[in-house]
Amino acid sequence: MNKLQLNVIISLAIGMLFAPSSCASILELREINNLSVTTRVSENTTFLRITGFAMRSAEHCGRMKKQIRKNKLVLHQTMHFFGSSANKASSHDIDYTVKIPKNVIEVRFGKEETIIWPNPTN
């Protein structure tokens, strides 16, 4: 391998390291330390609060995305590399509150869809 080829490879590797936010990954439940899932009911509306610390040293928390699939609410915590264009905040802290729709009987987290909250009324 000549010097020019080596420089191209190094440049590509550095570019991938500082990739834009489109290269976000999804945090899994097993990657959260000090996880707390609490519920609050106010005027017949249930709220779920998820707090914890993301255990990924080279990434920071992005947006929490939610999807409703029939009677399940699925949450995806996006993670971004430090130095990416999405680096508006440099935090590993998770603190997210979501309103649980009436038809939802469980909440799942991550691509693995680990159940974090079953509705006790169902």
C-alpha positions as a printed Julia matrix, in Angstrom:
122×3 Matrix{Float64}:
   0.0    0.0    0.0
   1.47   3.35  -0.99
   1.31   6.59   0.96
  -1.55   8.04  -1.12
  -3.75   4.96  -0.58
  -3.03   5.07   3.16
  -4.0    8.78   3.3
  -7.28   8.06   1.49
  -8.13   5.25   3.92
  -7.33   7.42   6.93
  -9.42  10.28   5.51
 -12.38   7.97   4.94
 -12.1    6.55   8.46
 -12.01  10.04   9.99
 -14.99  11.06   7.83
 -16.98   8.1    9.08
 -16.1    8.95  12.68
 -17.53  12.43  12.3
 -20.49  11.37  10.16
 -23.69  13.43  10.09
 -26.69  12.67  12.27
 -28.14  10.36   9.63
 -25.78   7.74  11.09
 -27.66   7.67  14.39
 -27.91   4.39  16.25
 -30.57   3.17  18.66
 -29.84   2.59  22.35
 -30.94  -0.73  23.88
 -32.31  -1.12  27.39
 -29.3   -3.17  28.54
 -27.11  -0.14  27.73
 -28.82   2.1   30.31
 -27.43   2.41  33.82
 -29.6    3.53  36.77
 -32.78   2.97  34.75
 -35.96   4.26  36.33
 -39.43   3.89  34.83
 -42.16   5.66  36.78
 -45.79   6.39  36.08
 -47.94   9.33  37.01
 -51.71   9.51  36.55
 -53.28  12.93  36.23
 -56.93  13.5   35.31
 -57.29   9.97  33.83
 -54.13  10.41  31.73
 -51.08   8.21  32.34
 -47.58   9.58  31.88
 -44.47   7.43  31.8
 -41.09   8.91  32.77
 -37.88   7.15  31.79
 -34.58   8.25  33.29
 -31.1    6.78  33.25
 -27.58   7.08  31.91
 -26.58   5.87  28.44
 -23.48   3.69  28.71
 -21.9    4.6   25.35
 -18.74   6.62  25.78
 -18.34   7.86  22.19
 -21.96   8.91  21.67
 -24.49  11.3   23.15
 -28.28  11.1   23.38
 -30.34  12.49  20.56
 -34.11  12.5   20.18
 -36.41   9.92  21.66
 -38.59   8.62  18.85
 -41.94   6.95  19.45
 -44.1    4.67  17.34
 -47.52   3.27  18.12
 -48.19  -0.22  16.79
 -51.72  -1.38  17.57
 -51.74  -1.48  21.39
 -47.96  -1.07  21.87
 -45.87   2.07  22.21
 -42.27   1.58  21.04
 -39.58   4.06  22.11
 -36.22   4.49  20.36
 -33.5    6.61  21.99
 -31.25   7.82  19.19
 -27.51   8.11  19.82
 -25.05  10.29  17.87
 -21.27  10.31  17.75
 -19.57  13.22  19.48
 -18.38  15.63  16.83
 -21.3   14.91  14.51
 -23.47  17.71  13.17
 -26.19  16.55  15.56
 -24.0   17.37  18.57
 -26.15  20.16  20.05
 -25.94  18.69  23.53
 -23.28  16.42  24.9
 -25.22  14.38  27.36
 -25.54  10.72  28.25
 -28.51  11.51  30.49
 -31.93  10.19  29.56
 -34.96  11.99  30.96
 -38.06  11.52  28.85
 -41.75  11.74  29.72
 -44.39  10.41  27.36
 -48.2   10.44  27.52
 -49.55   6.9   27.23
 -52.53   6.7   24.85
 -55.6    4.98  26.29
 -55.37   1.99  23.91
 -51.73   1.19  24.8
 -51.25  -1.81  27.09
 -47.44  -1.96  27.04
 -44.42   0.17  26.29
 -41.34  -1.3   24.63
 -37.83   0.12  24.33
 -35.15  -0.17  21.63
 -34.87  -2.28  18.48
 -35.09  -5.38  20.66
 -38.43  -4.0   21.93
 -37.85  -4.9   25.57
 -41.05  -4.38  27.59
 -40.55  -1.6   30.14
 -44.14  -0.96  31.16
 -47.22  -3.17  31.24
 -50.5   -1.43  31.9
 -51.74  -2.76  35.27
 -55.39  -2.19  34.28
 -55.23  -4.74  31.41
